[in-house]
């Protein structure tokens, strides 16, 4: 395959990554609500040979085109969203989730009597037991289509790129698509289409079309057996849609860009352990659109989007890529990746979910760790022997001051977290600003909660929570070792002894 140009370098990718927060993208498409029902299976039903799921948790998130918006919000992109829902509880839940998403302006047109698409997944541990879909594929009413176009017209001037996210649920009727393309043309906006179905002529006027290889084959009726067949199929889509380019996602083979001028470029897949491909296409589309809205070349946007997709397939469930993860992915490709143990709470919970999907036991301990000493190292090493992965919660500077007084901490929170991350028994470090780690423990739900032997079971914060769901609380017997306070006091006494009578050192 001929290459359009030499691969862009690290500075261009980093610059684009760092500017994503300035991007503005308007999404129109099929909104859904994704519901996850999680629990444990410990018995088989006496009524039929099926597992009984004891539900422990239920959660909702935007799905379909809403997941593109969710990805944009995670990147700090200003996202507009125009879609249709029903006048039902899932539609209301979706509206509330979007209203709470940072940087998102959602305009949902309600069609009375139409069910909001609801996909419910029942999960035991890391095993999916069942998915149920509640939806209609019927086209939206003409009045609803007119309402969508009115909302689109009101929002459109603020967005240089439109994303058409088609899941085939009846929202993107010929009327809606034609109106969207006409509006984009009038405003000079670019349109990126994630297509569905075999008739790509519906998307005439698109700037970029992003089919996967199955969709490309279905739309062109061609067998994709070699690079020449991919190029021919892409050429047909470019001609049908009048597009500037086609971006074909090819799963483990990466993605290919085919341009209207006949040039092409292949971007290899990110080499990684794949845990879940759910939503990777939405992540890729979101990053691609965000980059284009900043005026970046399509090939550069595609490279960054490919890295973002590589981030989310390492996670469990329908995940998103965050700016720090994307930047780290860019640096990793250049061999410049750094330690990634210090993470936010949100990122920590994603990592814990991944570990659990692998059947790993998660341990947790916490503290101020102001001056790291052998007692700390011994306690962490012994705790790590009880679990497969160890999470350490560290009090923020403000939290330490409330607990220890205005003269503490001696080291700031970044230094304390970084020192802990350098220890081999520690797998993740996260900061918490509360006086106790109780909320963090409830979020992580560790299999093992550990504290030093100077505690009792009654004084360990969160012990009752962990024991209630069957976890273990471990008190680690330690050899006598000085505390941080002892070390500070010895330093002060030593300093005082070295002073001369006149007060000089």
Order of alpha helices (4+ residues) and beta strands (2+ residues): alpha-beta-beta-beta-alpha-beta-alpha-beta-beta-beta-alpha-beta-alpha-beta-beta-alpha-alpha-beta-beta-beta-alpha-alpha-alpha-alpha-beta-alpha-beta-alpha-alpha-beta-alpha-beta-alpha-beta-alpha
